[in-house]
Amino acid sequence: MKPKFLIEKPGAYPEITNFQYHHDPLLLPAPSLSSSGAKTLLSKSAYHFWATSPMNPNLPPRQPSEALIFGQLGHDMALFPNEWRNMYHVLPDGFTESHYNKWANAIKARDFAISKGKTVVSRALFDRVISCARAIGMDSMASSALRNGVNEITLAWQDKETGVWLRCKPDFLPNAIIQGRQITAVSDLKFMAPEYCSPQGFSGAIRRFGYHLSAAFYFEGIEHVYGNRPTYWNHVVIEKEEPFTVSNYPLPEEDIERGKFQMRKAIHKFAECLDRGTEAQHWPAYTSAEPIMVGLNTFARNTIDQHGSEQDAAMINAG
């Protein structure tokens, strides 16, 4: 019997959950590449990509980190203000599981919430996210950038050159994109540690976390599905600690072009591996079959060589 896929043709799909988007092997008719997968291919290896993809039949369950829960709760509060309470369970202040007698009712409530598929968050984390949500509401540019549109819609398309499936899931897609207006601004929410929230800090975050590559995926996905590309890409950056600043950082077009260059490189690498098969042996790790000689980097070599030259000069002068 032919399997039924959640997405069988290119387009926009609003009902795809985060779990389905990242982990369901029946999401698309073939393995697909997203911006996070492209980053893994480029920064690590094809095998790292395979090991964390639905192609891995023994894909280990992933426990979300506190940082991931913070970001997801923040996104849901900002984008789904009337729905997020159905997805999370907040523990009472001071909750400690080891003190069963004191927290027996809270433990039962937590376990029941887990059985219903809710994400459990501590009161301290919840209070910080609430502060972030309030800060977004007080920033006129950020709050207006997240109105009049659709949230977390999945876009799927096939690459024209290689035929492989690609996907992305923008945080927020304004109605201007869907309606095909000439001026279209798309915003992406980022909940960041304080060191990444200044203009200089966020510049480093773009490089470290590959946000320009993510934007390239979004631009191409929007263009394929809706026939036009955004004219403006904005990062709404929220500081995860006091004083919970909100900053708006548009991404330069030239850096999106750099992201597109990296995107093409990742697509070709993905397509080459997929042509060989979906089994682990077709997705090489850091090295190929032949050994690769690895030595000191240029900085370390220059430091050692300079130190050695200084010692030689000192010995000559002493003689």
C-alpha positions as CSV (number, residue, x, y, z in Angstrom):
1,M,0.0,0.0,0.0
2,K,1.4,3.4,-1.0
3,P,2.1,5.5,2.1
4,K,0.2,8.8,2.5
5,F,2.4,11.8,3.0
6,L,1.5,14.9,4.9
7,I,2.7,17.0,2.0
8,E,2.5,15.6,-1.5
9,K,3.0,18.7,-3.6
10,P,4.7,22.0,-3.3
11,G,2.8,24.7,-1.4
12,A,1.9,26.2,2.0
13,Y,0.7,24.0,4.8
14,P,-0.6,25.6,8.1
15,E,-1.4,22.5,10.1
16,I,2.1,20.9,10.2
17,T,3.2,20.6,13.9
18,N,6.8,21.2,14.9
19,F,7.3,17.5,15.6
20,Q,6.0,16.6,12.2
21,Y,8.1,19.2,10.5
22,H,11.4,18.0,12.2
23,H,10.9,14.3,12.7
24,D,8.0,12.7,10.7
25,P,9.4,10.4,7.9
26,L,6.1,10.8,6.1
27,L,6.3,14.6,5.9
28,L,7.3,14.6,2.2
29,P,7.6,12.0,-0.6
30,A,11.4,12.0,-0.1
31,P,13.9,13.2,2.5
32,S,14.1,17.0,2.5
33,L,16.4,19.8,3.5
34,S,15.7,22.7,5.8
35,S,18.0,25.6,6.8
36,S,18.9,23.8,10.1
37,G,19.9,20.7,8.1
38,A,21.9,22.8,5.7
39,K,23.8,24.3,8.7
40,T,24.6,20.8,9.9
41,L,25.8,19.7,6.5
42,L,28.1,22.7,6.2
43,S,29.4,23.0,9.8
44,K,29.7,19.3,10.7
45,S,29.2,16.5,8.1
46,A,26.7,14.6,6.0
47,Y,26.7,11.8,8.6
48,H,25.7,14.2,11.4
49,F,22.8,15.3,9.2
50,W,21.7,11.7,8.6
51,A,22.0,10.8,12.2
52,T,19.5,13.5,13.3
53,S,17.1,13.0,10.4
54,P,14.1,10.7,10.0
55,M,16.3,8.6,7.6
56,N,17.9,7.2,10.8
57,P,15.7,4.2,11.8
58,N,17.1,4.5,15.4
59,L,16.7,8.2,15.7
60,P,17.1,8.9,19.5
61,P,14.5,11.0,21.3
62,R,15.6,14.5,22.0
63,Q,15.0,16.2,25.3
64,P,14.5,19.9,24.6
65,S,17.0,22.1,26.4
66,E,15.9,25.0,28.6
67,A,17.0,27.5,26.0
68,L,14.9,25.7,23.4
69,I,11.9,25.6,25.7
70,F,12.4,29.3,26.4
71,G,12.5,30.2,22.7
72,Q,9.5,28.1,21.8
73,L,7.3,29.4,24.7
74,G,8.3,32.9,23.8
75,H,7.3,32.3,20.1
76,D,4.0,30.8,21.2
77,M,3.2,33.7,23.6
78,A,3.9,36.3,20.9
79,L,2.3,34.5,18.0
80,F,-0.5,32.5,19.7
81,P,-1.6,34.7,22.6
82,N,-5.0,32.8,22.9
83,E,-3.6,29.3,22.4
84,W,-0.3,28.9,24.2
85,R,-1.9,28.0,27.6
86,N,-3.2,24.8,26.0
87,M,0.4,23.7,25.2
88,Y,2.3,24.4,28.4
89,H,2.1,23.6,32.1
90,V,3.7,25.9,34.6
91,L,5.1,24.5,37.8
92,P,4.4,26.4,41.1
93,D,7.1,28.6,42.5
94,G,9.6,26.6,44.6
95,F,8.6,23.3,43.2
96,T,10.9,20.4,44.2
97,E,10.0,16.9,43.2
98,S,12.1,15.4,46.1
99,H,9.7,16.9,48.6
100,Y,6.8,14.6,47.6
101,N,4.6,15.3,50.6
102,K,4.7,19.0,50.1
103,W,4.2,18.9,46.3
104,A,2.1,15.7,45.9
105,N,-0.8,17.6,44.1
106,A,1.7,19.6,42.0
107,I,3.4,16.4,40.9
108,K,0.1,14.8,39.9
109,A,-0.9,17.8,38.0
110,R,2.5,17.9,36.2
111,D,2.2,14.2,35.3
112,F,-1.3,14.7,34.0
113,A,-0.1,17.6,31.9
114,I,2.7,15.5,30.4
115,S,0.2,12.7,29.6
116,K,-1.7,15.3,27.6
117,G,1.4,16.3,25.6
118,K,2.0,19.6,27.3
119,T,5.5,21.0,27.9
120,V,6.4,21.6,31.5
121,V,8.2,24.8,32.4
122,S,9.5,26.1,35.7
123,R,7.9,29.2,37.3
124,A,11.2,31.1,37.0
125,L,11.5,30.5,33.3
126,F,7.8,31.3,32.8
127,D,8.2,34.7,34.5
128,R,11.2,35.6,32.3
129,V,9.2,34.7,29.1
130,I,6.3,36.7,30.3
131,S,8.6,39.7,30.7
132,C,9.8,39.2,27.2
133,A,6.3,39.0,25.8
134,R,5.4,42.3,27.6
135,A,8.5,44.0,26.2
136,I,7.4,43.0,22.6
137,G,4.0,44.4,23.2
138,M,5.5,47.7,24.3
139,D,7.6,48.0,21.2
140,S,5.5,49.5,18.5
141,M,7.7,48.3,15.6
142,A,8.0,44.8,16.8
143,S,4.3,44.4,17.7
144,S,3.1,45.8,14.4
145,A,5.5,43.5,12.5
146,L,3.8,40.5,14.0
147,R,0.2,41.5,13.1
148,N,-2.0,40.7,10.1
149,G,-0.5,37.5,8.9
150,V,-0.2,33.7,9.5
151,N,2.0,32.0,12.1
152,E,4.5,29.1,11.5
153,I,3.2,28.0,8.2
154,T,5.2,25.3,6.5
155,L,6.4,26.0,3.0
156,A,7.6,23.0,0.8
157,W,9.0,23.1,-2.7
158,Q,11.4,21.2,-5.0
159,D,14.8,22.6,-6.1
160,K,14.7,23.4,-9.8
161,E,18.3,22.3,-10.4
162,T,18.5,19.0,-8.4
163,G,14.9,18.1,-7.8
164,V,15.3,17.6,-4.1
165,W,12.6,18.7,-1.6
166,L,13.2,21.8,0.4
167,R,11.2,23.2,3.3
168,C,11.1,26.1,5.7
169,K,8.7,27.3,8.5
170,P,8.7,31.1,8.9
171,D,7.7,32.4,12.4
172,F,5.3,34.8,10.9
173,L,4.2,35.4,7.3
174,P,2.4,38.8,6.7
175,N,-0.7,38.9,4.6
176,A,1.2,41.2,2.2
177,I,3.2,38.2,1.1
178,I,0.1,36.0,0.5
179,Q,-1.7,38.8,-1.3
180,G,1.3,39.5,-3.6
181,R,1.9,43.2,-2.7
182,Q,4.9,44.9,-4.0
183,I,6.3,45.9,-0.5
184,T,6.6,42.9,1.8
185,A,8.3,42.8,5.1
186,V,8.9,39.6,7.0
187,S,10.0,39.4,10.6
188,D,11.8,36.6,12.5
189,L,11.7,36.4,16.3
190,K,14.9,35.7,18.1
191,F,15.2,35.3,21.9
192,M,18.8,35.9,22.7
193,A,21.3,35.9,25.5
194,P,22.4,39.5,26.4
195,E,25.8,39.2,24.7
196,Y,24.0,38.8,21.3
197,C,21.5,41.7,21.7
198,S,23.6,44.8,20.8
199,P,24.2,45.5,17.1
200,Q,27.8,44.2,17.4
201,G,26.6,41.2,19.4
202,F,23.9,40.3,16.9
203,S,26.3,40.6,14.0
204,G,28.3,37.8,15.7
205,A,25.1,35.8,16.2
206,I,24.2,36.0,12.5
207,R,27.6,34.4,11.7
208,R,27.6,31.9,14.5
209,F,24.0,30.7,14.1
210,G,23.7,31.1,10.3
211,Y,20.7,33.4,10.3
212,H,21.6,34.7,6.9
213,L,21.4,31.1,5.6
214,S,17.9,30.7,7.3
215,A,16.8,33.9,5.5
216,A,18.0,32.5,2.2
217,F,15.7,29.5,2.7
218,Y,12.8,31.7,3.6
219,F,13.3,33.9,0.6
220,E,13.4,31.1,-1.8
221,G,10.5,29.2,-0.2
222,I,8.3,32.3,-0.3
223,E,9.2,33.0,-3.9
224,H,8.5,29.4,-5.0
225,V,5.2,29.2,-3.2
226,Y,3.8,32.7,-3.6
227,G,5.6,33.8,-6.8
228,N,7.2,36.9,-5.2
229,R,10.1,37.4,-2.8
230,P,10.2,39.6,0.4
231,T,11.5,43.1,0.0
232,Y,12.5,43.5,3.6
233,W,13.8,41.0,6.2
234,N,13.8,42.0,9.9
235,H,15.1,40.2,13.0
236,V,13.1,41.1,16.1
237,V,15.7,40.4,18.9
238,I,14.4,40.0,22.5
239,E,16.9,39.9,25.4
240,K,16.2,36.9,27.6
241,E,17.3,38.7,30.8
242,E,16.8,42.1,32.5
243,P,16.0,44.6,31.2
244,F,14.4,42.6,28.3
245,T,15.3,44.9,25.5
246,V,13.7,44.6,22.1
247,S,15.7,45.5,19.0
248,N,14.8,45.4,15.3
249,Y,17.7,44.5,13.0
250,P,17.0,44.3,9.3
251,L,19.3,41.9,7.4
252,P,21.2,43.4,4.5
253,E,20.4,42.0,1.0
254,E,24.0,41.3,0.4
255,D,24.2,39.0,3.3
256,I,21.1,37.1,2.2
257,E,22.9,36.6,-1.1
258,R,25.8,35.1,0.8
259,G,23.3,32.8,2.5
260,K,22.0,31.8,-0.9
261,F,25.6,30.8,-1.9
262,Q,25.9,28.6,1.1
263,M,22.4,27.3,0.5
264,R,23.4,26.1,-3.0
265,K,26.5,24.4,-1.6
266,A,24.4,22.5,1.0
267,I,21.7,21.5,-1.5
268,H,24.4,20.0,-3.8
269,K,26.0,18.1,-0.9
270,F,22.5,16.8,0.2
271,A,21.6,15.8,-3.4
272,E,24.9,13.9,-3.9
273,C,24.4,11.9,-0.8
274,L,20.7,11.2,-1.5
275,D,21.5,10.0,-5.0
276,R,23.6,7.3,-3.3
277,G,20.9,6.2,-0.9
278,T,19.3,6.8,2.5
279,E,21.4,4.4,4.4
280,A,24.1,5.6,6.8
281,Q,27.1,4.5,4.7
282,H,26.1,6.9,1.9
283,W,26.4,9.9,4.3
284,P,30.1,10.4,5.1
285,A,31.4,11.9,8.3
286,Y,34.3,14.3,8.7
287,T,36.7,12.2,6.6
288,S,36.3,10.2,3.4
289,A,37.8,6.7,2.9
290,E,41.3,8.2,2.6
291,P,43.0,9.7,5.7
292,I,43.2,13.5,5.8
293,M,46.4,15.1,7.2
294,V,45.6,17.5,10.0
295,G,48.2,19.7,11.7
296,L,48.5,23.0,13.6
297,N,46.5,25.9,12.2
298,T,48.2,28.9,10.7
299,F,48.0,31.0,13.9
300,A,49.5,28.3,16.0
301,R,52.3,27.7,13.5
302,N,53.1,31.4,13.2
303,T,53.2,31.8,17.0
304,I,55.6,28.8,17.5
305,D,57.8,29.9,14.5
306,Q,58.0,33.5,15.8
307,H,58.9,32.3,19.3
308,G,61.6,30.1,17.8
309,S,63.0,32.9,15.7
310,E,63.2,35.1,18.8
311,Q,65.1,32.5,20.8
312,D,67.5,32.0,17.9
313,A,68.1,35.7,17.7
314,A,68.7,35.9,21.4
315,M,71.3,33.1,21.3
316,I,73.1,34.8,18.4
317,N,73.2,38.1,20.3
318,A,74.4,36.4,23.4
319,G,77.2,34.7,21.4
